[in-house]
Amino acid sequence: MGSLVIFIFLAHKYWKTRITIDAVEKFLRMQQMIGPMRFAYTDIIAITSHFRDKLGQGGYGSVYKGVLLPGNVHVAIKMLSGNCNCNGDEFISEVSTIGRIHHINVVRLVGFCSEEMRRALVYEYMPRGSLDKYIFSSEKSFSWDKLNEIALGIARGINYLHQGCEMQILHFDIKPHNILLDDNFVPKVADFGLAKLYPRDKSFVPVSAARGTVGYIAPEMISRSFGVISSKSDVYS
């Protein structure tokens, strides 16, 4: 009897995973016609030289530096760990939201990889890293003019997401860790795993969309007594 229960449990887990993989695969086949480039996992291994140069790690997985040939174009590869993205929703969200948009203050998604549960996102490489490494450091610092310039750049990126796309893109996780800097310290909004798409004619967002990081999350995301959830939640952050 115990063996039967274990078998049923494992079978259910397998089919649940299989359905998720199939759903993601169907979405990506449609996306391939209009979105970024799709890479095989073997391509990712080659681009990163067997994951040799690790740039960082978070709850989502690890980021590696890579080189695209021909042209020697530097990229950042975000390898998603299986436990953080088992349902595929955040992966689909990231590919669908930034896969087709181009703005100087939004990081560009070059491509992606999805083979079974092995998933990766390929971005343009930001040599200066994330903003938090500068504003939370006693050794590295910006002048007030540079801080003002960076703040305006972030605001332009967020405004583009809210007003410049066919569907408004609500990021829901604006924080220094998700702002990347290029060679000239131009800021780019990144990490769209929690982002949601909404029609531009809709001002308010359902309470079920509440998400974000403690310390940066808007009050209305915690309690509706503070107001309704909208694009202003990104502005607050």
Secondary structure, 3 states (H helix, E strand, C coil): CHHHHHHHHHHHHHHHHHHHHHHHHHHHHHHCCCCCEEECHHHHHHHCCCCCCEEEEECCEEEEEEEECCCCEEEEEEEECCCCCCCCHHHHHHHHHHCCCCECCECCEEEEEEECCEEEEEEECCCCCECHHHHCCCCCCCCHHHHHHHHHHHHHHHHHHHHCCCCEEECCCCCHHHEEECCCCCEEECCCCCCEEECCCCCEECHHHCCCCCCCCCHHHHCHHHCCEECHHHHHC
